[in-house]
Amino acid sequence: MSTVEAPSLAPAAEKLRERLERSSLRGRTEVRDLDLPTIEVSPADWLELARYLRDDPECRFDLFLDLAGVDNAKRRGRPTRFEAVFHLLSVSANEHVRVKVLLPDGAGPSLPTVHGVWPAANWFEREAFDLFGFDFPGHPNLRRLLCHDAFVGHPLRKDYAPGQRWFFAEEDLRMPDWASNTDERAGHFETSTISIGPSHPATHGIIHLIARLDGEKIARAETQIGYMHRCFEKMAETHTWNQVIPFCDRLNYVSAMINGVGYVRTVERMLGIEVPDRGRLVRTILSEFSRIMDHCVNIGTNLVDIGGLTNFWYLYQPREGIYGLLEACCGARLTVSYVRVGGLAIDVPDDFVARCRALLESIPAFLNDVDRLVTRNKIVRNRLAGTGIVTREQAIAYGFTGPVLRSTGVPYDVRRARPYDFYDRFDWDVAVASEGDNYARYLVRMEEMRQSLSIIRQALDVFPPSGPVDSDDWHVVLPPKDAVYHDMESLIYHFKLIMEGIRVPVGERYEWIEGANGELGFYAISEGGAGPYRLKPRPPCFPMMAAFEDIIVGSTISDAVATLGTLNIIAGELER
Amino acid sequence: MALAGSGKALPTHDPGKGGGGADFFTTRLETMVAWARSSSLWPLPFATACCGIEFMSVVSSHYDLSRFGAEVVRFSPRQADLLIVAGTVVDKLAPTLRKIYDQMPEPKWVISMGVCASSGGFYRAYHVTQGIDEIVPVDVYVPGCPPTPEELMYGILELQRKIRSGEKSRDRRSAAAAVS
């Protein structure tokens, strides 16, 4: 067993402590050295700290990654019942930091809103209000986000029964207050308020957009979500570490493999175990194939939304080929559940490399077809170029990552910024564009698919033909079945794992990888039980959906549809 | 070697002359209508989640649902007679699903695709409808998480068999039960 603690962490925390001691916040924060430098602060000082972290030239934590509420009711050694855990990223310095705002017991958990510091905080705070009952004085629109409006209570509190549902009828749906207000005519040519969704082909089933039109242009918009909130986080708390994997696959179900890899990497880091090279290469290869699948569906459906059905069939065919590969590996096509903590569910089939190489041969032909049909197509360019523009500054302020951030000229890719598995050993480029419009996002995704093919090719060149794919730590991975039948010790390990599950040491960890949509993080807390005490994914499309209502102001509905497509909103990941 | 058949000629068809043995067949009107209905289903995909992606596979070129006469996908409930609920339905979405169903003209059928739509699946949770049959009557349940395209196609074929055999949709039966 080898530890995989990053060596640079302690100095990073020390540096942060020194900076804070020099600042006006001297003595009011506490810096801990966990997996990330972690600052503990009281709600009264949070807003000041937030401004300091964003603006201080030595910090510049300008990208708001995540807010996870935590209910400490069943946790030992925490000073308060509730805490709000923020994760921030400094794009320029490539550093992550965690801030814990300890919410005093008593008058109800409350902390100041930081949506003025990072606009991205807006929806994250609404979510924490919804699921934990945190109050954010000063928040402009503190309403439920994920649960329906007839819901009672805050479901992620530890005293909420996981299966307690509440009846919801159509008349319970709360529309934004401005939607029924018709006094806004001053200065407008002709206004009308329309409601698109939740069941509308362009919203792909689950997003509800309420827009006020001034003539043809959108003057104001608000997005309602929660039509697919299926309680991932509560389910994670009621299942064991390995049982959570199928739930993870259904977060971003278009590229399920990547979610599973992100999650098990988090748990493996908490356990301090290493997966053999062969297992990690399989994960890398299948993750990159999944990225191609994801981009195929995204580009294909986006083009369907703007009226081009043909490309969808061209783009869907490579997907079927990749499905065949996944099915050969694990028996499932879409939601694969192929990873396990410590390795994979089973070894890859004998013809794995041959199958991958065949796909590498066939996929470029489809991409070239689409390239020829779309990239220089005048109609597509008219629809995509110059619409849905997001500037570099906006993208960072809204918390964008992934292809959408890269389309604005920021070359932040986790595979390059903090290489995991083998990404630092392969020769590949980060796809970047500069315009930040819908067309730039299309170009970035097309290029990323080609880069993924290149990564897969290089991974296959070094792929060992045989060898273990699983860790040999039998406290985590089931011993080989043969050994279980013939060897007493293996039988005991098998029994303990099946009956009790994996025991992850007490602690917390935030691990992040490059999902198909952007930085996919998992913040896990273990109390030593059979399952996670708390598991919060950092969904890359959540901040994009939150920013959507601002991006589309001033554009037409048809451009908003095109923009929604290129942002790549996946409901399972958005609402978990 | 010369080809030698039995030499028995079949009656030739002369388009100018009506009638003749091959020009009509007898059936019951209901049978013919049921046959036509079963082979021209217009599905509305109520796709919310993972199953929606597999539904895309079913209608795409590889699996090609048009072989079975059910590929004319419509996103307006008023133009559809088959509601395929593909994916998890949560309590917040339930009233919408009912509204869509009510907007579909008769006769109409419902396929519940996947375990989430059928029973809530493994989401035994505070915000998930435990099966769409809480809201709408279901004719065919297709298990799987998500079902493979073959499974969904089997479900559609099974529905076609039900329609051809004259079985009424669940909705009519429940309506009749409510009256009596």
Chai-1 contact restraints between the chains, C-beta under 6 A:
chainA,res_idxA,chainB,res_idxB,connection_type,confidence,min_distance_angstrom,max_distance_angstrom,comment,restraint_id
A,C147,B,H127,contact,1.0,0.0,6.0,A-B,restraint_1
A,H148,B,D91,contact,1.0,0.0,6.0,A-B,restraint_2
A,H148,B,K92,contact,1.0,0.0,6.0,A-B,restraint_3
A,P155,B,Y126,contact,1.0,0.0,6.0,A-B,restraint_4
A,P162,B,A125,contact,1.0,0.0,6.0,A-B,restraint_5
A,G163,B,R124,contact,1.0,0.0,6.0,A-B,restraint_6
A,Q164,B,Y126,contact,1.0,0.0,6.0,A-B,restraint_7
A,R165,B,Y126,contact,1.0,0.0,6.0,A-B,restraint_8
A,F168,B,D91,contact,1.0,0.0,6.0,A-B,restraint_9
A,F168,B,K92,contact,1.0,0.0,6.0,A-B,restraint_10
A,A169,B,P95,contact,1.0,0.0,6.0,A-B,restraint_11
A,E170,B,P95,contact,1.0,0.0,6.0,A-B,restraint_12
A,P198,B,T96,contact,1.0,0.0,6.0,A-B,restraint_13
A,S199,B,T96,contact,1.0,0.0,6.0,A-B,restraint_14
A,S199,B,I100,contact,1.0,0.0,6.0,A-B,restraint_15
A,P201,B,F75,contact,1.0,0.0,6.0,A-B,restraint_16
A,G205,B,A47,contact,1.0,0.0,6.0,A-B,restraint_17
A,G205,B,T48,contact,1.0,0.0,6.0,A-B,restraint_18
A,I206,B,T48,contact,1.0,0.0,6.0,A-B,restraint_19
A,G226,B,K92,contact,1.0,0.0,6.0,A-B,restraint_20
A,Y227,B,K92,contact,1.0,0.0,6.0,A-B,restraint_21
A,Y227,B,L93,contact,1.0,0.0,6.0,A-B,restraint_22
A,M228,B,T48,contact,1.0,0.0,6.0,A-B,restraint_23
A,H229,B,V90,contact,1.0,0.0,6.0,A-B,restraint_24
A,H229,B,H127,contact,1.0,0.0,6.0,A-B,restraint_25
A,R230,B,T88,contact,1.0,0.0,6.0,A-B,restraint_26
A,R230,B,V90,contact,1.0,0.0,6.0,A-B,restraint_27
A,R230,B,Y123,contact,1.0,0.0,6.0,A-B,restraint_28
A,R230,B,V128,contact,1.0,0.0,6.0,A-B,restraint_29
A,C231,B,A125,contact,1.0,0.0,6.0,A-B,restraint_30
A,C231,B,Y126,contact,1.0,0.0,6.0,A-B,restraint_31
A,C231,B,H127,contact,1.0,0.0,6.0,A-B,restraint_32
A,K234,B,A125,contact,1.0,0.0,6.0,A-B,restraint_33
A,M235,B,A125,contact,1.0,0.0,6.0,A-B,restraint_34
A,R250,B,C50,contact,1.0,0.0,6.0,A-B,restraint_35
A,Y253,B,C50,contact,1.0,0.0,6.0,A-B,restraint_36
A,W313,B,S61,contact,1.0,0.0,6.0,A-B,restraint_37
A,Y316,B,S60,contact,1.0,0.0,6.0,A-B,restraint_38
A,E320,B,H62,contact,1.0,0.0,6.0,A-B,restraint_39
A,L334,B,C50,contact,1.0,0.0,6.0,A-B,restraint_40
A,L334,B,I53,contact,1.0,0.0,6.0,A-B,restraint_41
A,L334,B,E54,contact,1.0,0.0,6.0,A-B,restraint_42
A,L334,B,P146,contact,1.0,0.0,6.0,A-B,restraint_43
A,T335,B,C50,contact,1.0,0.0,6.0,A-B,restraint_44
A,G572,B,A49,contact,1.0,0.0,6.0,A-B,restraint_45
